[in-house]
Amino acid sequence: MVTTMAKAKKGQQCVIRELTGEPSFCSRLLAQGLTPGTTVEIKQCGGGLPVLIQAREATLAVNPKEASGIRVEMI
């Protein structure tokens, strides 16, 4: 099922399928290794808080608006 990262639940693992939004935001994610095909785990989400994701060996925070531009597939 393909959805946005903003709709993911805590503890879910998903694969990034597409990055959309501001070019500077997409460039920042790509520079940090969040490319299509990358598997991430959602560590925190919801309630207007930043979405915390574990990708490879890093934990990153993405604001909810930006997270809605990251299309992911749940696994």
C-alpha positions as CSV (number, residue, x, y, z in Angstrom):
1,M,0.0,0.0,0.0
2,V,1.5,3.4,-1.1
3,T,0.7,6.3,1.2
4,T,2.6,9.3,2.6
5,M,5.0,9.2,5.5
6,A,2.8,11.6,7.4
7,K,0.1,8.9,7.5
8,A,2.5,6.2,8.8
9,K,2.2,4.8,12.3
10,K,4.9,4.5,15.0
11,G,6.8,1.3,14.6
12,Q,6.0,0.7,10.9
13,Q,8.7,0.0,8.4
14,C,8.3,1.4,4.9
15,V,10.2,1.9,1.7
16,I,10.6,5.4,0.2
17,R,9.0,5.4,-3.3
18,E,9.0,9.1,-4.2
19,L,10.0,12.5,-2.9
20,T,7.9,15.5,-3.8
21,G,7.8,19.1,-2.5
22,E,10.2,21.9,-2.5
23,P,13.4,21.2,-4.4
24,S,15.6,22.3,-1.5
25,F,13.8,19.8,0.8
26,C,14.2,17.0,-1.7
27,S,17.9,17.8,-2.1
28,R,18.4,17.8,1.6
29,L,16.8,14.3,1.9
30,L,18.8,13.0,-1.0
31,A,22.0,14.3,0.5
32,Q,21.2,12.5,3.7
33,G,20.7,9.2,1.9
34,L,16.9,9.1,1.8
35,T,16.6,8.0,-1.7
36,P,13.8,6.0,-3.4
37,G,14.2,2.4,-2.3
38,T,15.5,3.2,1.1
39,T,13.8,1.3,4.0
40,V,13.0,3.4,7.1
41,E,11.3,2.8,10.4
42,I,8.9,5.4,11.9
43,K,10.0,6.1,15.5
44,Q,7.5,9.0,16.2
45,C,4.6,10.5,14.4
46,G,1.2,12.3,14.9
47,G,0.0,15.0,17.1
48,G,1.7,17.8,15.2
49,L,5.1,16.5,16.3
50,P,7.9,16.0,13.8
51,V,8.0,12.6,12.2
52,L,11.1,10.8,13.5
53,I,12.5,8.2,11.2
54,Q,15.4,5.7,11.5
55,A,17.2,5.3,8.2
56,R,20.4,3.3,8.1
57,E,22.3,4.4,11.2
58,A,20.7,7.8,11.6
59,T,17.6,9.2,13.1
60,L,16.1,12.2,11.3
61,A,13.2,14.5,12.1
62,V,10.9,15.7,9.3
63,N,8.0,18.2,10.0
64,P,4.5,16.8,9.2
65,K,4.0,19.0,6.2
66,E,7.2,17.8,4.6
67,A,6.4,14.2,5.5
68,S,3.3,14.5,3.5
69,G,5.5,14.9,0.4
70,I,7.3,11.6,1.0
71,R,5.4,8.7,-0.7
72,V,6.2,5.4,1.0
73,E,5.1,1.8,0.7
74,M,4.4,-0.1,4.0
75,I,6.1,-3.4,4.5
